[in-house]
């Protein structure tokens, strides 16, 4: 029954997010908001609605490990797994604006959150600051879309639908039904995840970083993979970066606000998972900078790192004897080799540009 409840909750989250995105997108267009702005806000943020619902539910119930693990795990999953898988399908072209604006914003927010929780707490005031920052980012996108040339305003990100979706009552109905499904689905998903953690003898943080994080990121998986298959490769990257920005600003911020006293941060999250999230965000910059694309081999490296990260979590949860040796190999061999490879790739790109 726990597994059935988990799968049912996950299905409600995915379907509810889709309905919410469709209704909100059409309503925004009916109000005269540019499609480009809708695509970068409503659609990208809408795919993160499951993370928002689950983290708020966890914060309200005092399950802060799930609320925090869900955000950190989702951001790691989005970049390493989703971008990696999408790049394997087709090399991902990266728009210059994403490199100049969205990637630095993801890195900046990641570092800011890391600094905020050094005292092992994300307070309500810090949550309010994160919400204000995401509101400012949304306003920035709105004015950029308002001033964009007509050729740059596209509705590629918007879901298609029948003619009746253009009617206001239908749009409001989709939004209300979608929100209801998100609330119910998040309740089932969090309750079953807690039961799983108890049954398996692992912490709620590990469950949040793995099962819940991957499950709530399924809308991003579907959006990015379908975009890569259809050749709309910039959408695959933009969706992931937009979702990560929303997770750090809105999901964490609102969760800290509704909890009243803020979110307590587990020491293990601060010691390992948060640095991994920051490192993954920083690694995006040289990868996207070189050639303005994510090649297939880079996608394979991303996927490999996600497997390595998940393996560490499993060994940690089981308190396996091989954990120390595995950690030593990662710190002494894999991470230095990665840094050297990134440095060489960036140096070659800079040399090529100087010649050009």
C-alpha positions in Angstrom: 0.0 0.0 0.0 2.9 2.4 0.7 4.3 1.8 -2.8 0.8 2.3 -4.3 0.4 5.6 -2.3 3.8 6.8 -3.5 3.1 6.1 -7.1 -0.4 7.6 -6.9 1.1 10.7 -5.3 3.8 11.0 -7.9 1.2 10.6 -10.7 -1.0 13.4 -9.1 2.0 15.7 -8.9 3.0 15.2 -12.6 -0.6 15.5 -13.9 -1.3 18.4 -11.6 1.8 20.3 -12.7 0.9 19.8 -16.3 -2.7 21.1 -15.8 -1.4 24.1 -13.8 1.2 25.0 -16.5 -1.4 24.7 -19.3 -4.0 26.8 -17.4 -1.5 29.5 -16.2 0.2 29.7 -19.6 -3.1 30.4 -21.4 -4.3 32.8 -18.7 -1.0 34.7 -19.0 -1.3 35.0 -22.7 -5.0 36.1 -22.4 -3.8 38.9 -20.1 -1.3 40.0 -22.8 2.0 38.7 -21.3 4.6 37.9 -24.0 5.0 34.2 -24.8 8.8 34.4 -24.1 8.1 35.6 -20.6 5.5 32.9 -20.0 7.9 30.3 -21.3 10.7 31.3 -19.0 8.6 31.8 -15.9 5.2 29.9 -15.9 6.5 26.8 -17.8 10.0 26.5 -16.3 8.7 27.3 -12.8 5.6 25.2 -13.4 7.7 22.1 -13.9 9.0 22.7 -10.4 5.6 22.9 -8.9 5.9 19.3 -7.5 9.1 20.3 -5.6 7.3 23.3 -4.2 4.3 21.3 -3.1 6.4 18.5 -1.5 8.8 20.9 0.3 6.0 23.1 1.7 4.2 20.0 3.0 7.5 18.8 4.6 8.1 22.2 6.2 4.6 22.4 7.6 4.8 18.9 9.0 8.3 19.6 10.5 9.9 17.1 8.1 12.6 19.7 7.1 15.0 16.9 6.0 12.7 16.0 3.2 12.0 19.7 2.3 15.7 20.5 2.0 16.8 17.2 0.5 14.1 17.5 -2.1 15.5 20.9 -3.3 19.2 20.0 -3.2 18.7 16.6 -4.7 16.5 18.0 -7.5 19.0 20.6 -8.5 21.8 18.0 -8.6 19.5 15.6 -10.6 18.4 18.3 -13.0 21.9 19.2 -14.1 23.7 15.9 -13.9 20.9 13.5 -15.0 18.5 15.6 -17.1 21.2 17.6 -19.0 23.3 14.5 -19.3 20.5 12.4 -20.7 19.4 15.2 -23.1 22.9 15.7 -24.4 23.3 12.0 -25.1 20.1 12.2 -27.3 21.5 15.3 -29.1 24.2 17.8 -28.4 22.6 20.7 -26.6 23.0 24.2 -28.1 23.2 26.9 -25.4 21.9 30.4 -25.9 24.4 33.1 -25.1 21.9 34.7 -22.7 21.9 31.6 -20.6 25.7 31.7 -20.2 25.7 35.4 -19.4 22.7 35.5 -17.1 21.0 32.3 -16.0 24.2 30.2 -15.2 25.7 33.0 -13.1 22.3 33.4 -11.3 22.2 29.7 -10.5 25.8 29.8 -9.2 25.1 33.0 -7.2 21.9 31.6 -5.6 23.7 28.3 -4.8 26.6 30.2 -3.1 24.1 32.4 -1.2 22.1 29.5 0.1 25.3 27.8 1.1 26.3 30.9 3.1 22.9 31.3 4.7 22.9 27.8 6.1 26.4 27.8 7.6 24.7 28.1 11.0 22.7 24.9 10.2 19.5 27.0 9.8 17.6 28.7 7.0 15.6 31.3 8.9 12.2 32.8 7.9 14.0 36.2 7.2 16.5 34.5 4.9 13.6 32.7 3.2 11.9 36.1 2.6 15.1 37.4 1.0 15.1 34.4 -1.4 11.5 35.0 -2.3 12.3 38.7 -3.0 15.2 37.7 -5.2 13.1 35.3 -7.3 10.4 38.1 -7.6 13.2 40.4 -8.9 14.4 37.8 -11.4 10.9 37.3 -12.7 10.5 41.1 -13.1 13.8 41.1 -15.0 12.6 38.4 -17.4 9.3 40.3 -17.9 11.1 43.6 -18.9 13.5 41.6 -21.1 10.6 39.9 -22.8 8.8 43.2 -23.2 11.7 44.8 -24.9 12.7 41.8 -27.0 12.5 42.0 -30.8 9.5 40.3 -32.3 11.7 37.6 -33.9 12.9 36.6 -30.4 9.4 36.1 -29.0 8.5 32.5 -29.4 5.9 30.2 -28.0 7.9 27.0 -28.4 7.8 26.4 -24.7 4.1 26.7 -24.4 1.9 23.6 -24.3 -0.6 23.2 -27.1 -4.3 22.4 -26.6 -7.8 22.6 -28.0 -9.6 25.9 -28.7 -11.7 25.8 -25.5 -8.5 26.4 -23.5 -8.6 30.0 -24.7 -11.7 30.6 -22.5 -11.2 32.1 -19.1 -13.4 29.7 -17.1 -11.5 26.7 -18.6 -8.1 28.3 -17.7 -9.2 29.0 -14.1 -10.6 25.4 -13.8 -7.3 23.9 -14.9 -5.4 26.0 -12.4 -7.7 25.1 -9.6 -7.7 21.4 -10.4 -4.0 21.4 -10.9 -3.3 23.0 -7.6 -5.7 20.5 -5.9 -3.9 17.6 -7.4 -0.5 19.0 -6.3 -1.7 19.4 -2.7 -3.1 15.9 -2.5 -0.2 14.3 -4.4 2.4 16.0 -2.2 0.7 14.7 0.9 0.7 11.1 -0.4 4.3 11.3 -1.6 5.7 12.8 1.6 3.8 10.4 3.9 4.9 7.3 1.8 8.5 8.6 1.6 8.6 8.8 5.4 7.3 5.3 5.6 9.9 4.1 3.1 12.7 5.7 5.2 11.5 4.0 8.3 11.1 0.6 6.6 14.6 0.8 4.9 16.3 2.1 8.0 17.7 5.1 6.2 17.3 8.8 7.0 14.6 11.0 5.6 17.3 13.2 4.2 18.6 10.4 1.9 15.0 9.6 0.8 14.5 13.3 0.0 17.8 13.5 -1.9 17.1 10.4 -4.0 13.6 9.0 -4.4 11.6 12.2 -3.8 14.1 14.5 -5.7 14.0 12.2 -8.8 10.3 11.8 -8.6 9.4 15.4 -8.4 11.9 16.2 -11.2 10.0 14.0 -13.7 8.2 17.0 -15.3 11.7 18.5 -16.0 12.8 15.1 -17.4 9.8 15.0 -19.8 10.2 18.6 -20.9 13.9 18.5 -21.6 14.1 15.1 -23.2 11.1 15.8 -25.5 12.7 19.2 -26.4 16.0 17.4 -27.3 14.2 14.8 -29.4 12.3 17.5 -31.3 15.5 19.5 -31.9 14.5 22.4 -29.6 17.8 22.0 -27.7 18.0 25.4 -26.1 14.7 24.7 -24.4 16.2 21.6 -22.7 18.9 23.7 -21.1 16.7 26.7 -20.3 14.1 24.5 -18.6 16.7 23.0 -16.3 18.3 26.3 -15.4 15.0 28.0 -14.8 13.8 25.2 -12.6 17.0 25.3 -10.5 16.6 29.1 -10.0 13.0 28.6 -8.9 13.9 25.7 -6.6 16.6 27.8 -4.8 14.6 31.0 -4.6 10.9 30.2 -4.4 10.8 26.6 -3.1 13.4 27.0 -0.3 12.3 30.6 0.4 8.5 29.8 0.7 9.3 26.6 2.7 11.3 28.6 5.2 8.5 31.2 5.5 5.7 28.8 6.0 7.6 26.8 8.6 7.5 29.8 11.0 10.8 29.1 12.7 12.8 28.3 9.6 14.4 25.1 8.4 16.9 23.1 10.4 19.8 22.0 8.2 21.3 18.5 8.8 25.1 18.7 9.3 25.6 16.0 6.6 23.7 18.1 4.0 26.0 21.1 4.8 29.1 18.9 4.7 28.5 17.0 1.5 25.3 17.5 -0.5 25.3 21.3 -0.6 28.9 21.5 -1.7 28.1 19.0 -4.5 25.1 21.2 -5.6 27.4 24.2 -5.7 30.1 22.4 -7.5 27.7 21.1 -10.1 26.4 24.6 -10.7 29.9 26.0 -11.1 30.9 23.2 -13.4 28.1 24.3 -15.8 30.0 27.5 -16.6 33.1 26.1 -18.3 31.1 23.3 -20.0 28.5 25.7 -21.5 31.2 28.3 -22.2 33.2 26.0 -24.5 31.5 26.0 -27.9 28.2 27.1 -26.4 27.0 23.5 -26.3 26.9 20.4 -24.2 28.5 17.6 -26.3 27.5 13.9 -26.0 30.7 13.0 -24.2 30.0 15.8 -21.6 26.5 14.4 -21.2 28.0 11.0 -20.5 30.3 12.6 -17.9 27.3 14.3 -16.2 25.4 11.0 -16.1 28.5 9.2 -14.7 28.8 11.7 -11.9 25.2 11.3 -11.0 25.7 7.6 -10.7 28.8 8.2 -8.5 26.8 10.6 -6.3 23.9 8.2 -5.9 26.3 5.4 -5.1 27.8 7.5 -2.3 24.4 8.1 -0.9 23.5 4.4 -0.9 26.8 3.5 0.8 26.3 6.3 3.3 22.8 5.2 4.1 23.9 1.6 4.6 27.0 2.6 6.6 28.9 0.3 4.2 32.5 -0.7 5.0 33.5 0.5 1.5 32.3 4.1 2.1 35.7 5.4 3.3 37.6 3.9 0.4 35.0 5.1 -2.1 35.2 8.7 -0.7 39.0 8.6 -0.8 39.0 7.6 -4.5 36.4 10.4 -5.3 38.4 13.1 -3.5 41.9 12.0 -4.5 41.4 10.8 -8.1 38.0 11.6 -9.7 37.5 15.2 -8.6 41.1 16.4 -9.4 40.9 14.7 -12.8 37.7 16.5 -13.5 39.1 19.9 -12.5 42.2 19.3 -14.8 39.9 18.3 -17.7 37.8 21.4 -17.2 40.8 23.6 -17.1 42.3 22.1 -20.3 39.0 22.5 -22.1 38.6 26.1 -21.1 42.3 26.9 -22.0 41.8 25.4 -25.5 38.6 27.4 -26.0 40.3 30.6 -25.0 43.3 29.9 -27.3 40.9 29.1 -30.2 39.0 32.4 -29.6 42.3 34.4 -29.5 43.3 32.9 -32.9 39.8 33.7 -34.3 
